[in-house]
């Protein structure tokens, strides 16, 4: 028996796309991976990982919103994020 989600990210994305879904994947960037470290549950990594994730999230926001709105909200998002 295989548990849902145990087939790996690529297989899940492929399955979603084959079913007609649009898929936008964001994975931790290098800075975030380094901040997370080898132990996802390490209390010492909590704050650095959160800070790195926030920076990456802000950097990815415009492309994520562009994907989800087909570009309609990009100029508003750029103005909002620059504040």
The 8 nearest C-alpha neighbors of each residue, nearest first, counted from 0:
[[1, 2, 3, 5, 6, 4, 7, 10],
 [2, 0, 3, 5, 6, 4, 7, 10],
 [1, 3, 5, 4, 0, 6, 7, 11],
 [4, 2, 5, 1, 6, 11, 0, 7],
 [3, 5, 6, 2, 7, 11, 8, 1],
 [4, 6, 7, 2, 3, 1, 8, 11],
 [5, 7, 4, 10, 11, 8, 3, 1],
 [8, 6, 5, 10, 9, 11, 4, 12],
 [7, 9, 11, 10, 12, 6, 4, 5],
 [8, 10, 12, 11, 7, 13, 6, 14],
 [11, 9, 13, 8, 12, 7, 6, 14],
 [10, 12, 8, 14, 13, 9, 15, 7],
 [13, 11, 15, 9, 14, 10, 8, 16],
 [14, 12, 10, 16, 11, 15, 9, 17],
 [15, 13, 11, 17, 12, 16, 10, 18],
 [14, 16, 12, 18, 20, 17, 13, 11],
 [15, 17, 20, 19, 13, 18, 14, 21],
 [18, 16, 14, 19, 15, 13, 20, 12],
 [17, 19, 15, 16, 20, 14, 13, 21],
 [20, 18, 16, 17, 15, 21, 14, 22],
 [21, 19, 16, 15, 18, 22, 17, 14],
 [20, 22, 16, 19, 23, 15, 67, 66],
 [23, 21, 20, 24, 12, 16, 15, 66],
 [22, 24, 25, 21, 66, 63, 67, 12],
 [25, 23, 22, 26, 12, 63, 8, 9],
 [26, 24, 23, 27, 59, 28, 63, 56],
 [25, 27, 28, 24, 32, 31, 29, 55],
 [28, 26, 31, 32, 29, 25, 52, 30],
 [27, 29, 31, 30, 32, 26, 55, 52],
 [28, 30, 32, 31, 33, 27, 34, 26],
 [31, 29, 33, 32, 28, 34, 51, 27],
 [30, 32, 34, 51, 28, 27, 33, 29],
 [33, 31, 29, 35, 34, 30, 27, 28],
 [32, 34, 30, 36, 31, 35, 29, 48],
 [35, 33, 48, 31, 32, 36, 47, 30],
 [36, 34, 48, 32, 33, 44, 31, 39],
 [35, 37, 33, 34, 38, 32, 39, 44],
 [36, 38, 39, 35, 33, 41, 32, 40],
 [39, 37, 40, 41, 36, 35, 44, 42],
 [38, 40, 41, 35, 37, 36, 44, 45],
 [39, 41, 38, 42, 44, 45, 43, 35],
 [40, 42, 43, 38, 44, 39, 45, 35],
 [43, 41, 45, 44, 40, 46, 39, 38],
 [44, 42, 41, 45, 46, 47, 40, 35],
 [43, 45, 42, 41, 47, 35, 48, 46],
 [44, 46, 42, 48, 43, 47, 49, 41],
 [45, 47, 49, 48, 44, 50, 43, 42],
 [48, 46, 50, 34, 49, 44, 45, 51],
 [49, 47, 34, 35, 51, 45, 46, 50],
 [50, 48, 52, 46, 47, 51, 53, 45],
 [49, 51, 47, 53, 52, 48, 46, 54],
 [52, 50, 31, 48, 54, 53, 49, 47],
 [53, 51, 49, 55, 50, 54, 56, 31],
 [52, 54, 56, 50, 55, 51, 49, 57],
 [55, 53, 51, 57, 52, 56, 58, 50],
 [56, 54, 58, 52, 53, 57, 59, 51],
 [57, 55, 53, 59, 58, 54, 60, 52],
 [56, 58, 60, 54, 55, 59, 53, 80],
 [57, 59, 55, 56, 60, 54, 61, 62],
 [60, 58, 56, 57, 62, 61, 63, 55],
 [61, 59, 63, 57, 62, 58, 56, 64],
 [60, 62, 64, 63, 59, 65, 73, 76],
 [61, 63, 65, 64, 59, 60, 66, 73],
 [64, 62, 60, 66, 65, 61, 59, 67],
 [63, 65, 67, 61, 66, 62, 68, 60],
 [64, 66, 70, 62, 69, 68, 63, 67],
 [67, 65, 63, 69, 64, 68, 62, 70],
 [66, 68, 64, 65, 69, 63, 70, 23],
 [69, 67, 70, 65, 71, 66, 64, 72],
 [68, 70, 66, 65, 71, 67, 64, 72],
 [71, 69, 65, 68, 73, 72, 66, 64],
 [70, 72, 68, 69, 73, 65, 74, 64],
 [73, 71, 75, 70, 74, 76, 68, 65],
 [72, 74, 76, 75, 70, 65, 71, 61],
 [75, 73, 77, 76, 72, 78, 71, 70],
 [76, 74, 78, 73, 77, 72, 79, 80],
 [77, 75, 79, 73, 78, 74, 80, 72],
 [76, 78, 74, 80, 79, 75, 81, 73],
 [79, 77, 75, 81, 76, 80, 74, 82],
 [80, 78, 76, 77, 81, 82, 75, 74],
 [81, 79, 77, 82, 78, 76, 57, 60],
 [80, 82, 78, 79, 77, 76, 57, 75],
 [81, 80, 79, 78, 77, 76, 75, 57]]
